[in-house]
Amino acid sequence: MSKPTSLTYKTRNWADYNAALKRRGSLTIWFDPEMNWDAEPSGKRGRSRTFSDAAIQTCLTMKVLFGMALRQTTGFVESLLRLTGLDWVVPD
């Protein structure tokens, strides 16, 4: 049984190819300033929640996406919020 030959592709537009490779490495993260980062009061007895589910989900998504530990994720999200000019406290 013979092995099928693989197709050979020849790139003719190197400028577009290089630009596409650069765009693959681009990272853009948006934080909506109107997002509810703080939790809404529940009205129940006991300590109220500090952060909204969206804030916690954002941090956990960053953790999984970049394969970081929780403390590294906290520092990463803090630096992102500082870069965007938001003075939100990060869940720890």
N, CA, C and O atoms as a MOPAC input file, in Angstrom:
PM7 MOZYME 1SCF
protein

 N      0.84700 1    -1.16600 1     0.00000 1
 C      0.00000 1     0.00000 1     0.00000 1
 C      0.89900 1     1.23700 1     0.00000 1
 O      1.73300 1     1.40100 1     0.89100 1
 N      0.73500 1     2.07600 1    -0.96500 1
 C      1.59200 1     3.25500 1    -1.07500 1
 C      1.00400 1     4.42100 1    -0.28300 1
 O     -0.20800 1     4.53300 1    -0.09800 1
 N      1.88400 1     5.25800 1     0.16300 1
 C      1.49700 1     6.43500 1     0.93500 1
 C      1.08800 1     7.55100 1    -0.02500 1
 O      1.80700 1     7.82000 1    -0.98700 1
 N     -0.05000 1     8.20800 1     0.21200 1
 C     -0.45800 1     9.28100 1    -0.69300 1
 C      0.49200 1    10.46800 1    -0.58300 1
 O      0.99500 1    10.77600 1     0.49800 1
 N      0.72300 1    11.11300 1    -1.68200 1
 C      1.61400 1    12.27200 1    -1.66900 1
 C      0.86200 1    13.48600 1    -1.13700 1
 O     -0.31100 1    13.69600 1    -1.44400 1
 N      1.55400 1    14.26600 1    -0.34400 1
 C      0.92800 1    15.46300 1     0.21300 1
 C      1.01800 1    16.61400 1    -0.78400 1
 O      1.94800 1    16.69800 1    -1.58600 1
 N      0.04600 1    17.47600 1    -0.71200 1
 C      0.02400 1    18.62600 1    -1.59900 1
 C      1.04400 1    19.65300 1    -1.14700 1
 O      1.25300 1    19.84200 1     0.05200 1
 N      1.66400 1    20.30200 1    -2.07900 1
 C      2.63200 1    21.33800 1    -1.77600 1
 C      2.02700 1    22.68400 1    -2.15700 1
 O      1.59900 1    22.88800 1    -3.29300 1
 N      1.99900 1    23.59300 1    -1.19400 1
 C      1.45700 1    24.92300 1    -1.43200 1
 C      2.60500 1    25.90600 1    -1.55500 1
 O      3.55700 1    25.86300 1    -0.77600 1
 N      2.51300 1    26.78000 1    -2.52200 1
 C      3.53800 1    27.80100 1    -2.71000 1
 C      2.92600 1    29.16100 1    -2.40400 1
 O      1.93300 1    29.56200 1    -3.01200 1
 N      3.52400 1    29.85500 1    -1.46400 1
 C      3.03200 1    31.17000 1    -1.08700 1
 C      3.58000 1    32.20800 1    -2.05200 1
 O      4.78800 1    32.31400 1    -2.26100 1
 N      2.68100 1    32.95400 1    -2.62400 1
 C      3.09500 1    33.96800 1    -3.58600 1
 C      2.93900 1    35.38400 1    -3.02400 1
 O      3.56500 1    36.31900 1    -3.52200 1
 N      2.12700 1    35.54100 1    -2.01700 1
 C      1.88000 1    36.87000 1    -1.44800 1
 C      2.45700 1    36.94000 1    -0.03200 1
 O      1.71300 1    36.89200 1     0.94800 1
 N      3.76400 1    37.05200 1     0.07100 1
 C      4.44800 1    37.00200 1     1.35700 1
 C      4.04400 1    38.14400 1     2.28100 1
 O      3.97400 1    37.95000 1     3.49400 1
 N      3.78500 1    39.30000 1     1.75100 1
 C      3.39700 1    40.43300 1     2.60300 1
 C      2.07200 1    40.14600 1     3.30400 1
 O      1.94400 1    40.39900 1     4.50200 1
 N      1.08700 1    39.62500 1     2.57900 1
 C     -0.19700 1    39.27500 1     3.19000 1
 C     -0.05000 1    38.12000 1     4.17300 1
 O     -0.68800 1    38.10300 1     5.22500 1
 N      0.79200 1    37.16000 1     3.82300 1
 C      1.01800 1    36.00800 1     4.69700 1
 C      1.65200 1    36.43900 1     6.01500 1
 O      1.23100 1    35.99300 1     7.08200 1
 N      2.65600 1    37.29900 1     5.94800 1
 C      3.30600 1    37.79000 1     7.17100 1
 C      2.34600 1    38.61200 1     8.01700 1
 O      2.35300 1    38.50200 1     9.24300 1
 N      1.51900 1    39.43700 1     7.37700 1
 C      0.53900 1    40.22700 1     8.12100 1
 C     -0.48200 1    39.32100 1     8.80700 1
 O     -0.90000 1    39.59800 1     9.93100 1
 N     -0.88100 1    38.24500 1     8.13800 1
 C     -1.82800 1    37.30200 1     8.74700 1
 C     -1.20600 1    36.60400 1     9.94400 1
 O     -1.88400 1    36.38600 1    10.94800 1
 N      0.06500 1    36.24900 1     9.86100 1
 C      0.73300 1    35.62000 1    11.00600 1
 C      0.83400 1    36.57700 1    12.19000 1
 O      0.69800 1    36.15800 1    13.34000 1
 N      1.06900 1    37.84900 1    11.92000 1
 C      1.12500 1    38.83700 1    13.00300 1
 C     -0.24100 1    39.00400 1    13.65900 1
 O     -0.33100 1    39.13400 1    14.88000 1
 N     -1.30800 1    39.00000 1    12.85300 1
 C     -2.65200 1    39.14500 1    13.40400 1
 C     -3.02900 1    37.95100 1    14.27900 1
 O     -3.81400 1    38.09500 1    15.21700 1
 N     -2.48100 1    36.78300 1    13.98400 1
 C     -2.77000 1    35.61000 1    14.81400 1
 C     -2.28300 1    35.79200 1    16.24000 1
 O     -2.90000 1    35.28700 1    17.17700 1
 N     -1.19200 1    36.50300 1    16.40900 1
 C     -0.63900 1    36.72100 1    17.73800 1
 C     -1.21100 1    37.92600 1    18.45400 1
 O     -0.82700 1    38.20700 1    19.58900 1
 N     -2.11000 1    38.63700 1    17.82200 1
 C     -2.68900 1    39.83100 1    18.42400 1
 C     -3.67700 1    39.45100 1    19.52200 1
 O     -4.41800 1    38.47600 1    19.39100 1
 N     -3.68300 1    40.20900 1    20.58000 1
 C     -4.57800 1    39.96100 1    21.70200 1
 C     -5.32200 1    41.25000 1    22.03000 1
 O     -4.70500 1    42.27600 1    22.31500 1
 N     -6.63100 1    41.19100 1    21.98800 1
 C     -7.45800 1    42.34000 1    22.32700 1
 C     -8.47500 1    41.90500 1    23.35500 1
 O     -9.20700 1    40.93700 1    23.14900 1
 N     -8.51900 1    42.62200 1    24.46200 1
 C     -9.45900 1    42.31600 1    25.53200 1
 C    -10.22600 1    43.59400 1    25.83500 1
 O     -9.63200 1    44.65300 1    26.04000 1
 N    -11.55500 1    43.48600 1    25.86300 1
 C    -12.39800 1    44.63700 1    26.16400 1
 C    -13.01300 1    44.46300 1    27.53100 1
 O    -13.51300 1    43.39200 1    27.87500 1
 N    -12.97100 1    45.53200 1    28.30900 1
 C    -13.70400 1    45.61100 1    29.56400 1
 C    -14.72200 1    46.72600 1    29.40100 1
 O    -14.35800 1    47.88300 1    29.19200 1
 N    -15.97400 1    46.38200 1    29.49400 1
 C    -17.03600 1    47.37000 1    29.36300 1
 C    -17.15100 1    48.12700 1    30.68100 1
 O    -17.43200 1    47.50900 1    31.70800 1
 N    -16.94200 1    49.44900 1    30.68800 1
 C    -17.02300 1    50.20800 1    31.93900 1
 C    -18.40300 1    50.14400 1    32.59200 1
 O    -18.52700 1    50.40300 1    33.78900 1
 N    -19.43600 1    49.80500 1    31.83100 1
 C    -20.77800 1    49.72800 1    32.39300 1
 C    -21.12100 1    48.33200 1    32.89700 1
 O    -22.25300 1    48.07900 1    33.31000 1
 N    -20.15100 1    47.42700 1    32.86400 1
 C    -20.35800 1    46.06000 1    33.34200 1
 C    -20.54300 1    46.07700 1    34.85600 1
 O    -19.88200 1    46.84300 1    35.55600 1
 N    -21.44100 1    45.23200 1    35.35800 1
 C    -21.64300 1    45.11700 1    36.80000 1
 C    -20.54300 1    44.24400 1    37.39000 1
 O    -20.66100 1    43.01900 1    37.41100 1
 N    -19.47200 1    44.87600 1    37.87000 1
 C    -18.34400 1    44.15100 1    38.44300 1
 C    -18.64300 1    43.78500 1    39.88900 1
 O    -18.23000 1    42.73000 1    40.37000 1
 N    -19.36200 1    44.66200 1    40.57700 1
 C    -19.72500 1    44.40100 1    41.97200 1
 C    -21.04900 1    43.66200 1    42.01300 1
 O    -21.91300 1    43.86400 1    41.15900 1
 N    -21.20400 1    42.80400 1    43.01200 1
 C    -22.41700 1    41.99400 1    43.12300 1
 C    -23.58600 1    42.84000 1    43.62700 1
 O    -23.41700 1    43.79100 1    44.39000 1
 N    -24.75300 1    42.46200 1    43.17700 1
 C    -25.98300 1    43.09800 1    43.64900 1
 C    -26.30700 1    42.56100 1    45.04100 1
 O    -26.05100 1    41.38600 1    45.30600 1
 N    -26.85700 1    43.37300 1    45.93500 1
 C    -27.22700 1    42.86300 1    47.25600 1
 C    -28.32300 1    41.80200 1    47.12800 1
 O    -29.29000 1    41.97200 1    46.38500 1
 N    -28.15200 1    40.71700 1    47.86300 1
 C    -29.10300 1    39.60900 1    47.74100 1
 C    -30.32000 1    39.78400 1    48.64400 1
 O    -31.37800 1    39.21700 1    48.37100 1
 N    -30.18300 1    40.55400 1    49.70400 1
 C    -31.29500 1    40.74100 1    50.63200 1
 C    -31.42800 1    39.61000 1    51.63800 1
 O    -32.35700 1    39.60700 1    52.44500 1
 N    -30.50900 1    38.64500 1    51.60100 1
 C    -30.54300 1    37.51800 1    52.53200 1
 C    -29.61600 1    37.78700 1    53.70500 1
 O    -28.77500 1    38.68400 1    53.66100 1
 N    -29.78400 1    36.99700 1    54.74600 1
 C    -28.92100 1    37.12900 1    55.91400 1
 C    -27.52100 1    36.64500 1    55.57700 1
 O    -27.31400 1    35.84700 1    54.66200 1
 N    -26.57400 1    37.15000 1    56.34100 1
 C    -25.18600 1    36.74400 1    56.14700 1
 C    -24.41600 1    37.75600 1    55.31800 1
 O    -24.93100 1    38.79700 1    54.90800 1
 N    -23.19000 1    37.41000 1    55.09700 1
 C    -22.32200 1    38.31500 1    54.34700 1
 C    -22.76200 1    38.38800 1    52.89100 1
 O    -23.05400 1    37.36800 1    52.26600 1
 N    -22.80400 1    39.58600 1    52.37000 1
 C    -23.19700 1    39.74800 1    50.97000 1
 C    -21.99900 1    39.45600 1    50.05700 1
 O    -20.84100 1    39.55200 1    50.46300 1
 N    -22.31600 1    39.10600 1    48.84500 1
 C    -21.25900 1    38.80900 1    47.88000 1
 C    -20.55500 1    40.09400 1    47.48700 1
 O    -21.16500 1    41.16200 1    47.46300 1
 N    -19.28000 1    39.99100 1    47.18000 1
 C    -18.49400 1    41.15700 1    46.80400 1
 C    -18.47900 1    41.36800 1    45.30600 1
 O    -18.61200 1    42.49900 1    44.83800 1
 N    -18.31600 1    40.28300 1    44.53300 1
 C    -18.15200 1    40.37400 1    43.08500 1
 C    -19.31400 1    39.70800 1    42.37300 1
 O    -19.92800 1    38.77300 1    42.88700 1
 N    -19.60300 1    40.20600 1    41.18200 1
 C    -20.67700 1    39.61700 1    40.37600 1
 C    -20.17800 1    38.32800 1    39.73200 1
 O    -18.97900 1    38.05100 1    39.68700 1
 N    -21.12500 1    37.56100 1    39.24200 1
 C    -20.75900 1    36.33000 1    38.54800 1
 C    -19.93600 1    36.63700 1    37.30000 1
 O    -19.05000 1    35.86300 1    36.93700 1
 N    -20.22000 1    37.75000 1    36.64900 1
 C    -19.47300 1    38.13400 1    35.44400 1
 C    -18.00600 1    38.42000 1    35.77600 1
 O    -17.12000 1    38.06700 1    34.99700 1
 N    -17.74100 1    39.04900 1    36.91200 1
 C    -16.36400 1    39.34000 1    37.30900 1
 C    -15.59900 1    38.04900 1    37.57800 1
 O    -14.45700 1    37.89500 1    37.14500 1
 N    -16.22100 1    37.13900 1    38.28200 1
 C    -15.56700 1    35.86600 1    38.59600 1
 C    -15.36400 1    35.05400 1    37.32500 1
 O    -14.30500 1    34.45700 1    37.13400 1
 N    -16.36600 1    35.02700 1    36.45600 1
 C    -16.26200 1    34.28400 1    35.20300 1
 C    -15.16500 1    34.85900 1    34.30800 1
 O    -14.46300 1    34.11100 1    33.62900 1
 N    -15.01600 1    36.17600 1    34.30400 1
 C    -13.96100 1    36.81300 1    33.51300 1
 C    -12.58900 1    36.36500 1    33.99000 1
 O    -11.73200 1    36.01200 1    33.18000 1
 N    -12.37800 1    36.37900 1    35.29400 1
 C    -11.08100 1    35.97800 1    35.84600 1
 C    -10.80500 1    34.49600 1    35.59400 1
 O     -9.68600 1    34.13100 1    35.23500 1
 N    -11.80200 1    33.64800 1    35.77600 1
 C    -11.59600 1    32.22000 1    35.55200 1
 C    -11.36800 1    31.90800 1    34.07600 1
 O    -10.63500 1    30.97500 1    33.74900 1
 N    -11.98200 1    32.67200 1    33.19100 1
 C    -11.73500 1    32.49100 1    31.76000 1
 C    -10.29500 1    32.83700 1    31.42300 1
 O     -9.65000 1    32.12000 1    30.65800 1
 N     -9.78000 1    33.92900 1    31.98400 1
 C     -8.38400 1    34.30300 1    31.76300 1
 C     -7.44600 1    33.22800 1    32.29800 1
 O     -6.42800 1    32.91400 1    31.68200 1
 N     -7.79900 1    32.67000 1    33.44700 1
 C     -6.98500 1    31.62400 1    34.06100 1
 C     -6.85800 1    30.42200 1    33.14300 1
 O     -5.75600 1    29.92800 1    32.90600 1
 N     -7.98500 1    29.95200 1    32.62800 1
 C     -7.98400 1    28.77200 1    31.77000 1
 C     -7.35700 1    29.08400 1    30.41300 1
 O     -6.61600 1    28.26700 1    29.86400 1
 N     -7.65200 1    30.25300 1    29.87900 1
 C     -7.17000 1    30.62500 1    28.56200 1
 C     -5.64800 1    30.67900 1    28.50200 1
 O     -5.04500 1    30.23500 1    27.52500 1
 N     -5.03300 1    31.22000 1    29.53900 1
 C     -3.58600 1    31.38200 1    29.54600 1
 C     -2.86600 1    30.35800 1    30.41700 1
 O     -1.63900 1    30.39400 1    30.51100 1
 N     -3.59300 1    29.45000 1    31.05400 1
 C     -2.97300 1    28.38500 1    31.84200 1
 C     -2.19800 1    28.89800 1    33.04200 1
 O     -1.08600 1    28.44400 1    33.31000 1
 N     -2.78200 1    29.84200 1    33.76200 1
 C     -2.09800 1    30.44500 1    34.90600 1
 C     -2.67500 1    29.92300 1    36.21900 1
 O     -3.78000 1    29.38200 1    36.26400 1
 N     -1.90700 1    30.09900 1    37.27100 1
 C     -2.41100 1    29.82300 1    38.61300 1
 C     -3.31200 1    30.98500 1    39.03400 1
 O     -3.33900 1    32.03200 1    38.38700 1
 N     -4.05200 1    30.78100 1    40.13400 1
 C     -5.01800 1    31.80600 1    40.55100 1
 C     -4.34800 1    33.12500 1    40.92800 1
 O     -4.85200 1    34.18800 1    40.56700 1
 N     -3.23400 1    33.08100 1    41.63800 1
 C     -2.55700 1    34.32500 1    42.02600 1
 C     -1.97600 1    35.03300 1    40.81400 1
 O     -1.97700 1    36.26200 1    40.75600 1
 N     -1.48000 1    34.27300 1    39.84700 1
 C     -0.98600 1    34.89500 1    38.61900 1
 C     -2.13300 1    35.54600 1    37.85800 1
 O     -1.97300 1    36.61900 1    37.27600 1
 N     -3.28600 1    34.89200 1    37.86700 1
 C     -4.45800 1    35.44700 1    37.19000 1
 C     -4.89300 1    36.74900 1    37.84500 1
 O     -5.26700 1    37.69900 1    37.15700 1
 N     -4.84700 1    36.79300 1    39.16400 1
 C     -5.20200 1    38.01500 1    39.88000 1
 C     -4.29600 1    39.16900 1    39.45200 1
 O     -4.77900 1    40.26500 1    39.16900 1
 N     -3.00200 1    38.92900 1    39.40400 1
 C     -2.06500 1    39.96300 1    38.97000 1
 C     -2.26900 1    40.36200 1    37.52300 1
 O     -2.15800 1    41.53700 1    37.17100 1
 N     -2.56700 1    39.37800 1    36.68400 1
 C     -2.79300 1    39.64700 1    35.26800 1
 C     -4.02200 1    40.52300 1    35.05900 1
 O     -3.97300 1    41.49700 1    34.30800 1
 N     -5.11800 1    40.17900 1    35.72100 1
 C     -6.35400 1    40.95900 1    35.57100 1
 C     -6.18100 1    42.34100 1    36.19600 1
 O     -6.69700 1    43.32500 1    35.66600 1
 N     -5.46400 1    42.42900 1    37.31200 1
 C     -5.18400 1    43.74200 1    37.90700 1
 C     -4.43000 1    44.63500 1    36.92600 1
 O     -4.74500 1    45.81600 1    36.78000 1
 N     -3.43400 1    44.06100 1    36.25600 1
 C     -2.66300 1    44.87300 1    35.31000 1
 C     -3.51100 1    45.26500 1    34.10300 1
 O     -3.36700 1    46.37400 1    33.59000 1
 N     -4.39600 1    44.37400 1    33.63900 1
 C     -5.28500 1    44.72700 1    32.52900 1
 C     -6.23100 1    45.85900 1    32.91500 1
 O     -6.45800 1    46.78300 1    32.13300 1
 N     -6.78000 1    45.78100 1    34.12100 1
 C     -7.69000 1    46.83200 1    34.57500 1
 C     -6.96200 1    48.15600 1    34.75400 1
 O     -7.52100 1    49.21700 1    34.47800 1
 N     -5.71700 1    48.09600 1    35.21500 1
 C     -4.92500 1    49.31000 1    35.36300 1
 C     -4.63400 1    49.93700 1    33.99500 1
 O     -4.68200 1    51.15800 1    33.84500 1
 N     -4.33100 1    49.09300 1    32.99700 1
 C     -4.06800 1    49.59500 1    31.65000 1
 C     -5.29900 1    50.25400 1    31.04000 1
 O     -5.18100 1    51.22300 1    30.29000 1
 N     -6.48000 1    49.73100 1    31.36000 1
 C     -7.70600 1    50.30100 1    30.80800 1
 C     -8.19500 1    51.50000 1    31.60900 1
 O     -9.12000 1    52.18900 1    31.17700 1
 N     -7.59700 1    51.76300 1    32.76300 1
 C     -7.99100 1    52.92300 1    33.56400 1
 C     -9.18100 1    52.67100 1    34.47300 1
 O     -9.77800 1    53.61700 1    34.98600 1
 N     -9.53300 1    51.40600 1    34.68000 1
 C    -10.65500 1    51.07700 1    35.57400 1
 C    -10.12500 1    50.81800 1    36.97000 1
 O     -9.10600 1    50.14600 1    37.13100 1
 N    -10.79900 1    51.34200 1    37.97800 1
 C    -10.35000 1    51.17400 1    39.36300 1
 C    -11.14400 1    50.10100 1    40.09000 1
 O    -11.52800 1    50.28500 1    41.24500 1
 N    -11.38700 1    48.99600 1    39.42900 1
 C    -12.13500 1    47.89500 1    40.01700 1
 C    -11.20500 1    47.01100 1    40.83400 1
 O    -10.03200 1    46.85100 1    40.49500 1
 N    -11.73100 1    46.44000 1    41.91000 1
 C    -10.99400 1    45.48500 1    42.72400 1
 C    -11.13600 1    44.11400 1    42.07000 1
 O    -12.20800 1    43.76800 1    41.57400 1
 N    -10.05400 1    43.33200 1    42.07000 1
 C    -10.04200 1    42.03700 1    41.40300 1
 C    -10.35300 1    40.93000 1    42.40200 1
 O     -9.82500 1    40.94100 1    43.51400 1
 N    -11.20600 1    39.96800 1    42.02300 1
 C    -11.46300 1    38.83600 1    42.92100 1
 C    -10.18300 1    38.06000 1    43.20100 1
 O     -9.37600 1    37.83500 1    42.30000 1
 N    -10.00200 1    37.65400 1    44.44900 1
 C     -8.81600 1    36.84800 1    44.79800 1
 C     -9.21800 1    35.55200 1    45.42900 1
 O     -8.35800 1    34.74700 1    45.78800 1

